[in-house]
Amino acid sequence: MNILRSLRLRLFDFRRDDRGAMEVEGILASTFLIWWYIASFQYFDAFKQKNINLKAAYTIADMLSRETGPANGDPTATPVNQAYINGLNTMFDYLTYSRKPTWIRVTSVYFDTTTNKYHVDWSAASGSGHQLMTTPILQNYKNRLPILPDGDSVILVETFMAYEPIFSIGINAQVYSTFITTSPRFSSCLPWNTNGCGNDTNNNWVNPDMTDLPPP
């Protein structure tokens, strides 16, 4: 009984004791403030880079929406080919100030009411070794695609940017990706090179589910 009473008295005295060491409290407080400052800087940098990535992706999508290609009757129009896609990746790196690997994938998509699904006209990726979009893969993203009338098409722009945090505080290394759809502004579809959009009017190129790109 005396032991319990003595323990209670010690706890009571400890609770009422307001003495402290300024040096120790200063170290504890400064440690927390330094950690909070570093974490705030890290989260701000991550969200800033993600926001820059999104703005750059919309810029790329807007550029593509204005292209018509020579296949649409304008012989002076810039052809959208592999060199063009690689150039877009260079533009993307410039807009994002990225020092980490990036790549983009552009796909022309149309809807067919006969099969009641989206189809790939063509798909191209910057660089090499990256998977192209195909009609079977596209079905996994159908909930993210707009509702289209029969035969109408949209341009799907995807960007991928590696991000490595400066400090490993709550955020791990990851890949920032975007998924943007936009409609062609001045043509019914975005043609690949001089081949048209899958099935051209002259029947020179009939390959609506194309997975391997022809040479530019």
Secondary structure, 3 states (H helix, E strand, C coil): CHHHHHHHHHHHHHHHCCCCCHHHHHHHHHHHHHHHHHHHHHHHHHHHHHHHHHHHHHHHHHHHHCCCCHHHCCCCCCCCCHHHHHHHHHHHHHHHCCCCCEEEEEEEEEEECCCCEEEEEEEEECCCCCCCCCHHHHHHHHHHCCCCCCCCEEEEEEEEEEECCCCCCCCCCEEEEEEEEECCCCCCCCCCCCCCCCECCCCCCECCCCCCCCCC
